[in-house]
Amino acid sequence: MKNTLQPLVYGLLLAIGLTGGFFISNYTHDGSIISSSSDDKIQEVIRYAFDNYVDSVSREQLVDDAISGMLEKLDPHSVYIPKQEFGDVNDQLNGSFEGIGVQFRIESDTIVVISPVPNGPSATKGILPGDRIVKVDGKTVAGTGIENDDVLKLLKGPKGSKVVLGIYRKGVKGINDYEIIRDVIPLNSLDAAFMLNNSTGYIRLNAFTATTYDEFSKAITQLLNTGMSNLILDLRDNGGGFLNAAVDIADDFLPEGNTIVYTKGLHRKEKFYKSYARGLFEKGKLVILIDEFSASASEILAGSIQDNDRGLIIGRRSFGKGLVQEQIELKDGSAFRLTVARYYTPSGRCIQRPYDGGAEEYYLDFYKSLVLNDSAAWIYNTEKHDSLVYSTRLGRAVYGGGGIFPDSVVLHDYSFTAAFQTAFFGGGKVFGEVFRYIDTERNNLKRNYPDFGQFYSRFQVPSELMGSIYAKSGINESLVGVQDAMLARVFVKANIARELFGIDAYYRVIMPEDNLIKKALQVLR
């Protein structure tokens, strides 16, 4: 199980460490640099290495590596962003990018459109799910070993620029050209918003970006108009983002005058963020779901609700990222983020995990926490430090020591057996087989299930598809237990729903089997 999880885990850790597990405060520097003998020493080493190293080296790369190494020694979240990465990193926080507006995957060495962004430049030109992009500006891209980063470089570009796609579509003769004019494409941070029952609404956020509060306020208003009196806010896998987005959402939950978070550092004065205007949801019952990948701004929001006794936190101990970065853009187009303060929950907790052993040990310790057996995981999620006890507004004990400790611990999102879950999801066969099924049956599925409601109530996963997934995953179908078999079918149906109707449909299908949702509904009764 450890080997199966490791690539995925380290990919997620990278996201937390660089693109999702921070928040940025506004800062502008005056451009002045104070020279010193230390600066001369750095330049002397770089110059000597460039002139004398045994192999050819880039002076620019030497400088980049020196900056990266210096920042990494400070803490795990102070980072250098090379100029070639800066645009992509900022896109995620800005909540948009400039491109043609399609979701894609590479299947059999070919770029396949999963879905065009609604009302985006590709959708308005007639690009459809299942289309194969075989040429870009006359250059063949199919069968060339193209990778995701290569596709992004080809399809992203300045607003107003043109790109010609050569499209192969099943049932249509030949390759047809589509001229697409690039535009601003939103990156939605809201994955889902719907009613779970007559009184309880559900909202899931994947990040805190520049557009998150607008997305959230629109969604919660619609749910309130539907009759919502209880809310489950899902922050699982949400690595953070902008401080202000988390503060604005907390303000909608808290009465005027409550502390949401405060920050302080050696060179930054203590600053308090409080609730002000009348919020959209100050009275109804509230539950927030967190897990080990909930970090930074997610922890700010969860901590403010917990410390102010406004709602309950359910799930697993959060990541434990309590450092504030400021972002400085450099003249060559690169940037760096420097930790300048720590943030504290209203009760005074600093929830930053220790990082004395350096960045590598910091992330390795976190990875180890993910692969604990259930008894050890229970201790990790519940064991408190009596020396780090704090009190909520109503006098409940809450604890520091790294991360937000939930009020109610649920160790597993779904009740798979561990061995089956590893075999079923570990090799990634589910998603490939679902794609091939939809690619073949898309027209029939759309005709038979024109909307999500009909799909949800009537569609049954074909036994042949399940058999194919089991076979490709090396699973003996005859040995699969009843619970595992039921959950596997639900997950396959959910992935088919996502391909046909979007990410919201995925969560609508999977929600009845989600253990954290079950617990939340139980406490909301």
ABEGO torsion letter per residue (X at the ends): XAAAAAAAAAAAAAAAAAAAABBBBBBBBAGBBBBBAAAAAAAAAAAAAAAABABBBBAAAAAAAAAAAAAAAABAABBBBBAAAAAAAAAAAAGBBBBAGBBBBBBGGBBBBABBBBGBAAAAAGBBBGBBBABBGGBBABGAGBBAAAAAAAABEBBGBBBBBBBBBBGBBEBBBBBBBBBBBBBBABABBBBABAABBBBBBABBBAAAAAAAAAAAAAAAAAGBABBBBBABGBAEEBAAAAAAAAAAABBBGBBABBBBBAABBBBBBBBBBBBABAABBBBBBBBAABBEAAAAAAAAAAAAGABBBBEBBBAGBABBBBBBBBAAGBBBBBBABBBBBAAGBBABBBAAAEAAAAAAAAAAAAABBAAAAAAAAABBBAAABBBBAAGBBBBBGEEBBBABBBABABABBAAAAAAAAAAGAAAAAAAAAAAAAAAAAAAABABAAAAAAABBBBAAAAAAAAAAAGBBAAABBAAAAAAAAAAAAAAAAAAAAEAAAAAAAAAAABAAAAAAAAAAX
